Amino acid sequence: MQLFLKDNTVDISDLIAGSEHSSNFFYIPTDIRLSRVIESGLTLSFREHRLSKHLDRIKDQYDFIILDCPPNLSLTTTNAIVAADLFLMPVNSGVFALDGLEDLLDALNEVAQGEMLNYYVFRNEVAVKNKKINTAIEEDLLDIADHRFLKTSIRRCEDIGQASFMSLPLSKYKKGSVAINDYKALVKEILDLM
């Protein structure tokens, strides 16, 4: 939590926890207080770069650092955008998600201040039986995100919500879940683009 305070008294390495489900997965637990601390830094200089500076200290120790953010442009999310080498945006079905994506892309360009942002958009919670809706959404996404729209999508699957509720990785909750193959395909597509 003190990660974002002026005196930087906490080393980010001290906040990293290991997963009981995987020997090569580490994370910094989320905490509502962390968001409050970040948001309280609105008047600090270079406030959008604070997370990036801390991650620079540890990034060589990991193959990937994944930052999960809410779909808004709070200072927390802005810090994550600035720190990211690649920004992924899942889009659920619905017109509100498409409108929100356009707003988010406009804001991303503003945050980037002329720098090229490396981002991709993918479909999330796709109901495969809704062919007309899927086609319409994918056409709209191609118009909005152009060549940044990934081919892989994540199908709607109760296993995802159930695994989350049980605080288990999907692979531990239900090894045969169709969503596991979707996630593997998404990872492969992303790695092929890097």
C-alpha positions in Angstrom: 0.0 0.0 0.0 2.8 2.5 0.8 4.1 1.8 -2.7 2.5 5.0 -3.9 3.4 7.3 -1.0 5.9 10.1 -1.5 8.8 8.6 0.5 8.5 5.1 -1.3 9.3 3.4 2.0 8.1 -0.1 0.8 10.0 -2.1 -1.7 7.6 -3.6 -4.2 9.3 -7.0 -3.8 8.0 -7.1 -0.2 4.4 -7.0 -1.5 4.7 -10.0 -3.9 3.1 -13.2 -2.8 3.4 -16.7 -4.2 0.4 -18.8 -5.4 -0.5 -21.9 -3.5 -1.7 -23.3 -6.9 1.4 -22.7 -9.0 5.1 -22.6 -8.2 5.8 -20.0 -11.0 2.9 -17.6 -10.4 3.4 -14.6 -8.1 1.1 -11.7 -7.5 0.5 -8.5 -5.4 -2.8 -8.9 -3.6 -5.4 -6.3 -4.4 -6.6 -4.1 -1.6 -9.1 -1.2 -1.8 -6.7 0.8 0.3 -4.2 0.6 -2.5 -6.6 2.3 -4.8 -7.4 5.0 -2.2 -3.6 5.6 -1.8 -3.1 5.9 -5.5 -6.1 8.2 -6.0 -4.9 10.4 -3.1 -1.8 11.1 -5.2 -3.7 13.3 -7.6 -1.5 16.3 -6.8 1.8 14.5 -7.0 4.3 15.2 -9.8 4.6 12.4 -12.4 1.7 10.6 -10.6 1.0 8.5 -13.7 4.5 7.0 -13.6 4.7 5.9 -10.0 3.8 2.2 -10.6 6.1 2.1 -13.6 9.1 3.2 -11.6 8.4 0.5 -9.0 7.9 -2.2 -11.6 11.2 -1.2 -13.3 13.0 -2.5 -10.2 11.6 -6.0 -10.6 10.7 -6.6 -14.2 13.9 -8.5 -15.1 12.9 -11.1 -12.5 9.7 -12.2 -14.4 8.8 -13.2 -17.9 5.5 -11.4 -17.6 3.8 -9.0 -15.2 0.1 -8.8 -15.6 -1.9 -5.9 -14.2 -5.6 -6.4 -13.8 -7.5 -3.1 -13.8 -11.1 -1.9 -13.7 -12.5 -0.6 -17.0 -12.2 3.0 -16.0 -9.6 5.8 -16.2 -8.9 6.2 -12.6 -5.4 7.1 -11.5 -4.9 3.4 -10.7 -5.7 2.3 -14.3 -3.7 5.2 -15.8 -0.7 4.1 -13.8 -1.2 0.6 -15.2 -1.5 1.9 -18.8 1.7 3.9 -18.5 3.5 0.9 -17.0 2.3 -1.6 -19.5 4.2 -2.9 -22.6 0.9 -4.3 -23.9 -2.6 -3.4 -22.9 -5.4 -6.0 -23.4 -9.1 -5.0 -23.4 -11.8 -7.7 -23.1 -15.1 -6.6 -24.5 -18.3 -8.2 -23.5 -21.4 -8.4 -25.8 -23.6 -5.3 -25.9 -23.8 -1.8 -27.2 -22.7 -0.3 -23.9 -19.4 -2.2 -24.0 -18.8 -1.0 -27.5 -19.5 2.6 -26.5 -17.2 2.2 -23.5 -14.5 0.8 -25.7 -14.5 3.9 -27.9 -14.4 6.2 -24.9 -11.5 4.1 -23.4 -9.5 4.2 -26.7 -9.9 8.0 -26.8 -8.7 8.3 -23.3 -5.8 5.9 -23.9 -4.6 8.1 -26.7 -4.8 11.1 -24.4 -2.8 9.2 -21.7 -0.2 8.2 -24.3 0.4 11.8 -25.2 1.4 11.0 -28.8 3.3 7.8 -28.1 2.2 4.7 -29.8 0.2 2.4 -27.4 0.5 -1.3 -27.9 -3.0 -2.6 -27.2 -5.4 -5.3 -28.4 -9.1 -6.0 -28.0 -10.7 -9.4 -27.7 -14.2 -10.7 -27.2 -15.1 -12.0 -23.7 -18.2 -14.0 -22.6 -19.2 -14.8 -26.1 -22.5 -16.7 -26.4 -21.8 -18.9 -29.4 -25.5 -19.5 -30.2 -26.1 -15.7 -30.8 -24.6 -15.7 -34.3 -26.3 -12.5 -35.5 -25.3 -10.6 -32.4 -21.7 -12.0 -32.6 -21.4 -11.0 -36.3 -22.6 -7.5 -35.6 -20.4 -7.0 -32.6 -17.3 -8.3 -34.4 -18.0 -6.0 -37.4 -18.3 -3.0 -34.9 -15.1 -4.1 -33.2 -13.3 -4.2 -36.5 -14.5 -0.7 -37.2 -13.4 0.5 -33.8 -10.2 -1.4 -33.2 -9.2 -2.2 -36.8 -6.1 -4.4 -36.9 -6.0 -4.5 -33.1 -8.9 -6.9 -32.8 -7.7 -10.4 -31.8 -9.2 -13.5 -33.5 -9.5 -15.5 -30.3 -12.5 -15.0 -28.1 -13.4 -16.4 -24.7 -16.7 -18.2 -24.7 -19.3 -17.7 -22.0 -18.9 -20.5 -19.5 -20.3 -21.0 -16.0 -17.0 -22.7 -15.0 -15.2 -19.3 -15.0 -17.6 -17.7 -12.5 -17.7 -20.8 -10.4 -13.9 -21.1 -10.2 -13.7 -17.4 -9.3 -16.3 -17.9 -6.6 -14.3 -20.8 -5.2 -11.1 -18.7 -5.4 -9.5 -21.4 -7.6 -7.7 -21.2 -10.9 -9.9 -22.5 -13.7 -7.4 -25.3 -14.4 -7.8 -26.5 -10.8 -11.5 -26.1 -10.6 -12.4 -27.9 -13.9 -9.6 -29.2 -16.0 -11.9 -30.0 -19.0 -13.5 -26.6 -19.2 -13.9 -25.3 -22.7 -12.7 -21.9 -21.5 -9.2 -23.3 -20.7 -8.7 -23.9 -24.4 -10.0 -20.4 -25.2 -7.5 -18.9 -22.8 -4.7 -21.0 -24.1 -5.5 -19.9 -27.7 -5.6 -16.3 -26.5 -2.2 -16.6 -24.9 -0.8 -18.2 -28.0 -2.2 -15.4 -30.2 -0.7 -12.7 -27.9 2.7 -14.4 -27.8 2.8 -14.7 -31.6 2.2 -10.9 -31.8 5.0 -10.1 -29.4 
